[in-house]
């Protein structure tokens, strides 16, 4: 399986990380290309920052409510993409 992360996504996450000054995370959005049941490629085209996530040492804590809000935000802002993963800085 190949994974492609768009440069705009990498840049946006780097900007968020510098601005926040703490551990951050969020959802990765994009498309999954399959051949039958086999996943051939994942294309990450956007990201949504988990604003309000609690930074705990070198990790973050996502509550069920925050995750539900992030998912709804992702659907509103990027209706043609699906959640393909998540990110977390160190």
Beta strands, then each sheet from edge to edge (+ up, - down):
strand 1: 2-5
strand 2: 25-35
strand 3: 38-49
strand 4: 54-56
strand 5: 59-61
strand 6: 82-88
sheet 1: 1+ 3+ 2- 6+
sheet 2: 4+ 5-
end
